[in-house]
Amino acid sequence: MNINSKIDSFLDYLLIEKKYSINTINSYRNDLNIFREFMPDDLNKINSKKLREYLKYLKDLKLSEKSIAHNITVLRSFYKYLMIEKIVSVNPVALIELPKIKKTIPNVLSYEEINKLLDIKITDKYSARNKAMLELMYASGLRVSELINVKISDIDLENAIIRTIGKGDKERIIPLGDYAICAIKIYMDGYRESLLINGVNDYLFINNHGNKMTRVGFFKIIKKLAREKDIKTNFSPHTLRHSFATHLLDAGADLRSIQELLGHSDIKTTQIYTHVSREKIKQDYENFHPHG
């Protein structure tokens, strides 16, 4: 049984049947490409011994424990599919354990850094768009993939809400604050149309070429802004999501509410932010207590 054709069928299944996002499909494809390069072409020749050799190979590639764990998780999903489709009768991945991953506390911007980042003077269509994107992301905790896929029809400024489709094709309705609403109105009413080089576009945020904003494009924008505003904390687009959740928790928001706003299926995923807040409490104690 040719491994290449089965991997292609599996990825099609994830896209069509499971409705996984393109980003998730690409992530699975990358891990499976490493797998198919190492393994024999025939699935019947892959056994537990070959898988142990494969794990050693992943470590030799200097992959992080997190990357190796993701690779194994992808293989578990792949073999589950193969078993369901009766392509294989034995699952050699079943006995492979995930490496223990050290939990890391996510980077969070301080209130001062957030204010610096969001302090964008609107002078043209690009600054108006950038401010609207950042205000929306910090106000809603959207993932980057969710932000760039927001359509005009998803925003209800009158009722101050935004609709988004997150992981697992789950819909969330998120309330918006005055700052985000104001920034989006300014962008939509005065500047968005001038970005439409190719005519009509349903997506809210448009890039310099008149197309939907991309992940890479958004990353470049926030990196440039961070340099200009002398923000020292190393951060990514996802840091805005972490900051949204942590600042809500610091202000007294209920963990379950934050879970709903972020679209986490498991409360354990949201609980990481309690560790962030405890770390902040510890830092504040050391910095401000007279005998700290």
C-alpha positions as CSV (number, residue, x, y, z in Angstrom):
1,M,0.0,0.0,0.0
2,N,1.6,3.2,-1.2
3,I,2.1,5.7,1.6
4,N,2.0,8.8,-0.6
5,S,-1.5,8.1,-1.9
6,K,-2.8,7.3,1.6
7,I,-1.4,10.6,3.0
8,D,-3.0,12.5,0.2
9,S,-6.3,10.8,0.8
10,F,-6.1,11.5,4.6
11,L,-5.4,15.2,4.0
12,D,-8.4,15.4,1.6
13,Y,-10.5,13.7,4.3
14,L,-9.4,16.3,6.9
15,L,-10.3,19.1,4.5
16,I,-13.6,17.9,3.1
17,E,-15.1,15.7,5.9
18,K,-13.6,17.2,9.0
19,K,-13.5,20.7,7.6
20,Y,-10.0,21.5,9.0
21,S,-8.5,24.9,8.2
22,I,-5.9,25.3,5.4
23,N,-3.4,26.2,8.1
24,T,-4.0,23.0,10.0
25,I,-3.9,20.9,6.8
26,N,-0.5,22.5,5.9
27,S,0.8,21.8,9.4
28,Y,-0.3,18.1,9.1
29,R,1.2,17.9,5.7
30,N,4.6,19.2,6.9
31,D,4.8,16.5,9.6
32,L,3.6,13.8,7.3
33,N,6.2,14.8,4.7
34,I,9.0,14.2,7.3
35,F,7.3,10.8,8.0
36,R,7.1,9.7,4.4
37,E,10.7,10.7,3.7
38,F,12.0,8.4,6.4
39,M,9.6,5.5,6.1
40,P,9.4,2.8,3.4
41,D,6.8,3.4,0.7
42,D,4.8,0.4,1.8
43,L,2.6,1.0,4.9
44,N,2.6,-2.7,5.7
45,K,6.4,-2.5,6.4
46,I,6.0,0.1,9.1
47,N,6.1,-1.4,12.6
48,S,6.9,-0.4,16.1
49,K,10.6,-0.9,15.5
50,K,10.6,1.5,12.5
51,L,8.6,4.0,14.6
52,R,11.2,4.0,17.4
53,E,13.9,4.6,14.8
54,Y,11.7,7.4,13.4
55,L,11.5,9.0,16.9
56,K,15.3,8.9,17.2
57,Y,15.5,10.5,13.7
58,L,13.2,13.4,14.8
59,K,15.5,14.0,17.8
60,D,18.6,13.9,15.5
61,L,16.9,16.6,13.5
62,K,17.0,18.8,16.7
63,L,13.3,19.2,16.7
64,S,11.8,20.5,20.0
65,E,9.8,18.2,22.2
66,K,6.7,20.2,21.3
67,S,7.3,19.6,17.6
68,I,7.9,15.9,18.1
69,A,4.8,15.6,20.2
70,H,2.8,17.4,17.4
71,N,4.3,15.0,14.8
72,I,3.2,11.9,16.9
73,T,-0.3,13.4,17.4
74,V,-0.6,13.8,13.6
75,L,0.5,10.2,13.1
76,R,-2.1,9.0,15.6
77,S,-4.7,10.9,13.6
78,F,-3.4,9.4,10.4
79,Y,-3.4,5.8,11.7
80,K,-6.9,6.3,13.2
81,Y,-8.0,7.2,9.7
82,L,-6.2,4.2,8.2
83,M,-7.9,1.9,10.7
84,I,-11.4,3.3,10.1
85,E,-10.9,2.9,6.3
86,K,-9.6,-0.6,6.9
87,I,-6.4,0.2,5.1
88,V,-4.3,-1.3,7.9
89,S,-5.3,-3.8,10.6
90,V,-2.6,-2.9,13.1
91,N,-1.8,0.5,14.6
92,P,1.9,0.7,15.4
93,V,1.5,4.3,16.8
94,A,-0.8,3.2,19.6
95,L,2.0,2.3,21.9
96,I,4.2,5.4,21.2
97,E,4.1,7.8,24.1
98,L,4.2,11.6,23.7
99,P,7.3,13.3,25.1
100,K,6.7,15.2,28.3
101,I,6.5,18.9,27.4
102,K,7.6,21.5,29.8
103,K,4.8,24.0,30.2
104,T,5.9,27.5,29.3
105,I,4.1,30.7,30.4
106,P,3.1,32.7,27.3
107,N,4.6,36.2,26.7
108,V,2.2,38.9,27.6
109,L,2.5,42.6,26.9
110,S,2.2,45.0,29.8
111,Y,-0.6,47.6,29.9
112,E,2.0,50.2,29.1
113,E,3.2,48.3,26.1
114,I,-0.3,47.7,24.8
115,N,-1.1,51.4,25.1
116,K,2.1,52.1,23.1
117,L,1.2,49.6,20.4
118,L,-2.3,50.9,20.1
119,D,-1.3,54.5,20.1
120,I,-1.4,54.9,16.3
121,K,-2.0,58.3,14.8
122,I,-4.3,58.0,11.8
123,T,-2.8,59.8,8.8
124,D,-3.7,57.5,5.9
125,K,-5.4,54.3,4.8
126,Y,-2.6,52.1,6.2
127,S,-2.5,53.6,9.7
128,A,-6.3,53.5,9.8
129,R,-6.4,49.8,8.9
130,N,-3.5,48.9,11.2
131,K,-5.2,50.6,14.2
132,A,-8.5,48.9,13.4
133,M,-6.8,45.5,13.2
134,L,-4.9,45.9,16.5
135,E,-7.8,47.4,18.4
136,L,-10.1,44.6,17.2
137,M,-7.6,41.9,18.1
138,Y,-6.9,43.2,21.6
139,A,-10.6,43.8,22.2
140,S,-11.7,40.4,21.1
141,G,-8.8,37.9,21.6
142,L,-9.2,36.7,18.0
143,R,-6.6,34.3,16.6
144,V,-4.6,35.7,13.7
145,S,-6.4,33.3,11.3
146,E,-9.7,34.5,12.6
147,L,-8.8,38.2,12.3
148,I,-7.7,38.0,8.7
149,N,-10.8,36.1,7.8
150,V,-13.3,38.6,9.3
151,K,-15.8,39.7,6.7
152,I,-17.8,42.9,6.8
153,S,-21.0,40.8,7.3
154,D,-19.4,39.4,10.5
155,I,-19.3,42.8,12.2
156,D,-22.3,44.3,13.8
157,L,-21.2,47.8,15.0
158,E,-24.7,48.8,16.1
159,N,-24.9,45.9,18.6
160,A,-21.2,45.9,19.3
161,I,-20.5,42.3,18.4
162,I,-18.4,40.3,16.0
163,R,-19.1,36.7,14.8
164,T,-16.2,34.4,14.1
165,I,-15.6,30.8,13.1
166,G,-12.8,29.2,15.1
167,K,-11.2,25.8,15.5
168,G,-13.4,22.9,14.9
169,D,-15.7,25.1,12.8
170,K,-17.2,26.5,16.1
171,E,-19.0,29.9,16.0
172,R,-18.3,32.5,18.6
173,I,-20.1,35.8,19.2
174,I,-17.8,38.3,20.9
175,P,-18.7,41.7,22.3
176,L,-16.7,44.7,21.3
177,G,-15.6,47.8,23.3
178,D,-15.8,51.4,22.3
179,Y,-12.2,51.7,21.2
180,A,-12.4,48.9,18.7
181,I,-15.8,50.1,17.4
182,C,-14.5,53.6,16.9
183,A,-11.3,52.4,15.1
184,I,-13.3,50.1,12.8
185,K,-15.8,52.8,11.9
186,I,-13.0,55.3,11.0
187,Y,-11.3,52.7,8.9
188,M,-14.5,51.5,7.1
189,D,-16.1,55.0,6.6
190,G,-13.0,56.9,5.5
191,Y,-10.3,54.6,4.3
192,R,-11.2,51.0,3.4
193,E,-12.6,51.8,0.0
194,S,-9.3,53.3,-1.1
195,L,-7.5,50.0,-0.5
196,L,-9.9,48.1,-3.0
197,I,-7.7,48.0,-6.1
198,N,-9.6,45.0,-7.5
199,G,-13.1,46.2,-6.8
200,V,-15.4,44.4,-4.3
201,N,-13.9,42.4,-1.5
202,D,-15.9,40.8,1.3
203,Y,-13.1,40.7,3.8
204,L,-12.8,43.5,6.3
205,F,-9.0,44.0,6.3
206,I,-7.3,44.6,2.9
207,N,-3.6,44.6,2.2
208,N,-1.5,46.9,0.0
209,H,-2.4,44.8,-3.1
210,G,-6.1,45.1,-2.7
211,N,-6.5,41.5,-1.4
212,K,-7.3,40.0,2.0
213,M,-4.7,40.6,4.7
214,T,-2.4,37.7,5.2
215,R,-0.8,36.2,8.3
216,V,2.6,37.2,7.1
217,G,1.5,40.7,6.3
218,F,0.0,41.2,9.7
219,F,3.1,39.8,11.4
220,K,5.3,42.3,9.5
221,I,3.0,45.2,10.5
222,I,3.1,44.5,14.2
223,K,6.9,43.9,14.1
224,K,7.4,47.2,12.4
225,L,5.2,49.0,14.9
226,A,7.0,47.4,17.8
227,R,10.4,48.6,16.6
228,E,9.0,52.1,16.0
229,K,7.5,52.3,19.5
230,D,10.6,50.7,21.1
231,I,8.7,47.8,22.6
232,K,11.3,45.4,24.0
233,T,9.2,42.4,24.8
234,N,9.6,39.7,22.1
235,F,6.1,39.0,20.9
236,S,4.1,37.6,18.0
237,P,0.5,38.2,16.8
238,H,-0.6,35.5,19.3
239,T,0.8,37.6,22.1
240,L,-2.1,40.0,21.7
241,R,-4.5,37.1,22.3
242,H,-2.5,36.1,25.4
243,S,-2.6,39.8,26.6
244,F,-6.3,40.0,26.0
245,A,-7.0,37.0,28.2
246,T,-4.5,37.9,30.9
247,H,-5.6,41.4,31.3
248,L,-9.2,40.3,31.6
249,L,-8.2,37.8,34.3
250,D,-6.2,40.5,36.1
251,A,-9.3,42.8,36.1
252,G,-11.4,40.1,37.7
253,A,-13.1,38.3,34.8
254,D,-14.4,34.7,35.4
255,L,-12.2,32.0,33.8
256,R,-15.2,30.4,32.2
257,S,-16.1,33.6,30.5
258,I,-12.6,34.0,29.2
259,Q,-12.8,30.4,27.9
260,E,-15.9,31.2,25.9
261,L,-14.4,34.4,24.5
262,L,-11.2,32.6,23.4
263,G,-13.1,29.6,22.0
264,H,-11.2,27.0,24.1
265,S,-13.0,23.6,24.1
266,D,-11.2,22.6,27.4
267,I,-10.9,24.9,30.5
268,K,-7.4,23.5,31.1
269,T,-6.2,25.4,28.1
270,T,-7.5,28.6,29.5
271,Q,-6.0,27.9,33.0
272,I,-2.5,28.7,31.7
273,Y,-3.5,32.4,32.1
274,T,-3.9,31.9,35.9
275,H,-0.2,31.0,36.0
276,V,0.6,34.2,34.0
277,S,-1.4,36.3,36.6
278,R,0.3,34.6,39.5
279,E,3.7,35.4,37.9
280,K,2.6,39.0,37.6
281,I,1.5,39.1,41.3
282,K,4.9,37.7,42.2
283,Q,6.7,40.4,40.1
284,D,4.6,43.1,41.6
285,Y,5.3,42.0,45.1
286,E,9.1,41.9,44.4
287,N,9.0,45.3,42.7
288,F,6.7,47.2,45.0
289,H,6.7,45.7,48.5
290,P,9.1,47.5,50.8
291,H,10.7,44.3,52.0
292,G,10.0,42.3,48.8
